[in-house]
Amino acid sequence: MDIDIGFWLTVLVVITGAIWLLDRKFHWADAVREAEQRAGQRKAAAKQGGEAADAAALEAGAVAEEKPGKFAEFVAFSNSLVPVFLVVLVVRSFLFEPFTIPSGSMLPTLQVHDFVLVNKFSYGLRLPATHTLVAETGKPERGDVMVFRYPENPSQNYIKRVIGLPGDTVAIRGDRLYVNDNLVEQTQVDEDVYLRDCQAQRGPFAVRGRAIKVWTFVEELDGKRYTTQRVSCATSPELATVVPDDREWQVPDDSYFVMGDNRDNSRDSRFWGYVPSANIVGRASVIWMHWEGLTSLPGFSRNGVIDKVETEQ
């Protein structure tokens, strides 16, 4: 189940904020505050001893029946949460949002279970819940790693690399990537073989295999260098026919063409089309942790700026 955390944070801020405002008028939580003051006075008197302590004991007995009710305690607790929810909402909506890599579509740049920070002000400030753009601070550039709301299910966030900008022509010819008829340069830097079930498309036929050959490249687009990989066959049947050769896309206005760095194991614009600018969440900027789950300890060896990590690994 996909949960829109920003939406529910907004709901919590609205509800607790409304309770706080009403309490300012009706003083529901005054009983709790007064009880806390009396408790403080009794502690101070107990330290002094003597008659002051006896007087405090008598007062405690006199007000024993004046304990705040459950509703007053609830209001006081709700009021204490307002600044917490508000700070989290502001930071998450306008500064940085954490994101966990759910799949291998961005290998070798980002691994499954990498935790990254998404810079929310790189591409403009947006209101939480409604995602309305209120201040434009920049736009995606070719080569950026971008987080966005999946066009076919906006409650789910995806992460891919920006390849085409509005008005660009993106083409794949002979397994090579072209942007506006310019070949995107790539240099092979590694080659490996892994034993794993996979499926490749050979003309009209699907061919199954048990070994995957993986080629790693350093690609350069608009002066940005990053790593990509190609595989001899896909680990998912639906990806085996990812793109026919000589395919071309014309990016519409206010939209972006994105691809995963794991070119043969990624569902991206080649499958479902373009990312509208209204769906942009932010730019993935930093890896801050890698954690496989509760059965393992977090790792920090991959920490660093994503662009730097990409070309050094």
C-alpha positions in Angstrom: 0.0 0.0 0.0 1.4 3.4 -1.0 1.1 6.1 1.7 1.3 9.8 0.9 3.3 10.8 3.9 3.2 14.5 3.0 -0.6 14.5 2.9 -1.0 12.8 6.3 1.6 15.1 7.9 -0.4 18.0 6.6 -3.6 16.5 8.1 -1.9 16.0 11.4 -0.6 19.6 11.5 -4.1 20.9 10.6 -5.8 18.8 13.3 -3.3 19.5 16.1 -3.0 23.1 15.1 -6.8 23.5 15.3 -6.9 21.9 18.7 -4.1 24.3 19.9 -6.0 27.3 18.6 -9.2 26.2 20.3 -7.4 25.6 23.5 -6.0 29.2 23.4 -9.7 30.3 23.5 -11.3 27.8 25.8 -8.3 26.9 28.0 -9.0 23.1 28.0 -5.5 22.2 29.0 -5.2 24.7 31.9 -5.9 22.0 34.4 -2.9 20.1 33.2 -0.6 23.1 33.4 -1.9 24.0 36.9 -1.3 20.4 38.0 2.3 20.5 36.7 2.9 23.8 38.6 1.6 22.4 41.8 3.8 19.3 41.4 6.8 21.6 41.0 5.8 23.6 44.0 5.5 20.4 46.1 8.9 19.2 45.0 10.5 22.6 45.9 8.7 22.6 49.3 9.8 19.0 50.0 13.4 20.0 49.5 13.0 22.9 52.0 11.4 20.6 54.6 9.7 21.8 57.8 6.4 23.7 57.8 6.6 24.4 54.1 6.5 20.6 53.4 3.6 20.1 55.8 1.7 22.9 54.0 2.4 21.4 50.6 1.2 18.0 51.9 -2.1 19.6 53.0 -2.5 21.4 49.7 -1.9 18.1 47.8 -4.6 16.5 49.8 -7.0 19.4 49.2 -6.5 19.2 45.4 -6.3 15.4 45.1 -9.7 15.4 43.6 -8.8 18.2 41.1 -6.6 16.1 38.8 -7.0 17.0 35.2 -9.4 14.9 33.2 -8.6 12.7 30.2 -9.8 15.3 27.7 -7.5 18.0 29.2 -4.6 15.5 29.1 -5.3 14.7 25.5 -5.4 18.4 24.6 -2.1 19.0 26.4 -0.5 16.0 24.6 -1.8 17.2 21.2 -0.4 20.7 21.8 3.0 19.2 22.5 3.0 17.5 19.1 2.2 20.7 17.1 5.9 22.0 16.8 7.2 18.5 16.1 4.8 17.8 13.2 5.3 21.4 11.9 9.1 21.1 11.8 9.0 17.7 10.1 6.5 18.9 7.6 8.5 22.1 6.7 11.8 20.2 6.4 10.3 17.4 4.4 8.3 19.6 2.1 10.8 22.4 1.4 14.3 21.2 2.3 15.1 17.5 2.2 13.0 14.3 2.0 14.4 10.8 2.7 13.9 8.2 0.0 14.8 4.5 0.0 15.8 2.8 -3.3 13.3 0.1 -3.8 14.7 -1.7 -6.9 17.8 -2.2 -9.0 16.6 0.1 -11.9 19.3 2.6 -11.0 22.2 0.2 -10.7 25.2 0.6 -10.6 24.7 4.2 -9.4 22.2 3.4 -6.7 21.8 0.1 -5.0 18.6 -1.5 -3.5 18.3 -0.3 0.1 20.4 2.8 -0.3 18.9 5.7 1.6 19.1 9.0 -0.2 18.2 12.6 0.5 16.1 14.4 -2.0 16.7 18.1 -2.4 13.2 19.6 -2.4 14.3 23.2 -3.3 16.3 22.4 -6.5 13.3 22.4 -8.8 11.0 24.8 -7.0 9.1 24.9 -3.7 5.8 23.0 -3.7 3.0 22.9 -1.1 2.6 19.6 0.7 -0.4 17.5 -0.1 -1.5 19.5 -3.2 2.1 19.7 -4.7 1.3 23.1 -6.1 4.4 25.0 -7.3 4.7 28.3 -5.3 8.2 29.4 -6.1 10.4 28.3 -9.0 14.1 27.9 -7.9 15.4 25.8 -10.8 14.5 23.2 -13.4 15.8 19.6 -14.0 18.9 19.3 -16.2 20.0 16.5 -18.4 21.9 14.0 -16.3 20.2 14.8 -13.0 18.9 12.0 -10.8 15.3 13.0 -10.2 12.6 11.7 -7.9 9.0 12.1 -9.1 5.5 10.9 -8.6 4.9 8.0 -11.0 2.5 9.3 -13.7 0.4 6.1 -13.6 0.1 6.1 -9.8 1.0 9.5 -8.3 1.0 8.2 -4.7 4.1 6.2 -5.6 7.6 7.9 -6.0 10.0 6.8 -8.7 13.7 7.7 -9.2 15.3 7.9 -12.6 17.9 9.9 -14.5 16.7 12.9 -16.7 17.7 12.3 -20.3 15.4 14.6 -22.3 14.1 18.1 -21.5 10.9 19.7 -22.9 11.2 19.9 -26.7 14.1 17.4 -26.9 14.2 14.4 -29.3 15.4 11.2 -27.7 16.3 8.2 -29.8 17.8 4.8 -29.5 19.6 3.6 -32.6 21.7 0.4 -32.6 21.6 0.2 -28.8 23.1 3.7 -28.6 21.4 6.7 -27.0 20.9 10.0 -29.0 19.6 13.3 -27.7 18.7 15.9 -30.3 20.6 13.7 -32.9 23.8 13.9 -30.8 25.3 10.6 -29.7 25.6 10.3 -26.0 29.2 9.3 -25.5 29.9 6.2 -23.4 33.1 4.2 -22.5 33.0 0.6 -21.3 34.8 0.2 -18.0 33.9 -3.3 -16.8 32.4 -6.6 -17.7 31.0 -9.4 -15.4 29.0 -12.6 -15.6 26.4 -13.7 -13.1 24.4 -16.9 -12.8 20.8 -16.1 -12.7 17.6 -16.9 -14.6 16.8 -14.3 -17.2 15.0 -13.8 -20.5 16.1 -12.1 -23.7 14.2 -11.2 -26.9 15.6 -12.5 -30.2 13.4 -11.1 -32.9 9.9 -12.5 -32.2 11.1 -15.2 -29.8 11.7 -15.0 -26.1 14.9 -16.9 -25.1 15.5 -18.0 -21.6 19.0 -18.1 -20.1 20.8 -18.9 -16.8 23.7 -16.5 -17.1 23.7 -12.7 -17.3 26.6 -10.8 -18.8 26.8 -7.3 -17.4 28.7 -4.4 -19.1 29.4 -1.2 -17.1 29.8 2.1 -18.9 30.7 5.6 -18.0 28.3 7.9 -19.9 28.6 11.6 -20.4 25.6 13.9 -21.0 25.9 17.7 -21.0 29.2 17.5 -19.2 27.8 15.2 -16.4 29.5 11.8 -16.0 27.7 8.8 -14.5 27.8 5.0 -14.7 25.2 2.9 -16.5 25.0 -0.8 -17.2 23.7 -3.1 -19.9 22.8 -6.8 -19.6 22.7 -9.6 -22.0 19.2 -10.6 -20.8 16.6 -9.2 -18.4 15.6 -10.6 -15.1 12.0 -9.8 -15.7 10.1 -11.1 -18.7 8.2 -7.8 -19.1 11.6 -6.0 -19.5 13.0 -8.4 -22.1 11.4 -6.4 -25.0 12.2 -3.0 -23.4 12.8 -1.0 -26.5 12.8 -1.9 -30.2 15.8 -0.5 -32.2 15.4 2.8 -34.0 12.8 4.1 -31.6 12.4 7.9 -31.2 10.5 10.1 -28.7 9.6 13.8 -28.9 9.4 15.2 -25.4 6.3 17.4 -24.9 6.3 20.8 -23.3 6.4 20.8 -19.5 7.5 17.1 -19.5 10.7 15.1 -19.1 12.1 11.9 -20.5 13.7 9.7 -17.9 15.6 6.4 -17.9 17.1 4.1 -15.3 20.9 3.6 -15.3 20.3 -0.1 -15.4 19.2 0.3 -19.0 17.8 -3.2 -19.6 16.1 -3.7 -16.2 14.2 -0.4 -15.8 10.6 0.6 -16.3 10.9 4.2 -17.4 9.8 6.7 -20.1 10.4 4.0 -22.7 7.5 2.1 -21.2 5.0 4.6 -19.8 5.9 7.9 -21.4 6.9 11.3 -20.0 7.1 12.8 -16.5 4.9 16.0 -16.2 6.6 18.9 -14.4 3.7 18.8 -11.9 4.9 15.4 -10.8 8.4 16.4 -9.8 9.5 15.8 -6.2 13.1 16.9 -6.2 16.7 16.0 -7.1 18.4 13.1 -5.4 21.6 14.5 -4.0 23.2 12.4 -1.3 23.5 8.8 -0.2 23.4 8.9 3.6 23.0 5.2 4.6 22.7 1.7 3.2 20.5 -0.7 5.3 19.3 -4.1 4.2 16.8 -4.4 7.1 16.3 -5.3 10.7 18.5 -8.4 10.4 21.6 -6.3 9.5 23.4 -3.2 10.7 23.3 0.0 8.7 26.3 0.6 6.5 27.9 4.0 5.7 30.7 3.1 3.2 28.6 4.4 0.3 27.8 7.7 1.9 28.5 10.7 -0.3 27.2 13.0 -3.0 25.5 10.9 -5.7 27.4 12.4 -8.7 30.7 11.8 -6.9 29.8 8.3 -5.9 28.7 7.5 -9.4 32.0 8.1 -11.1 34.3 6.8 -8.3 32.7 3.4 -7.9 
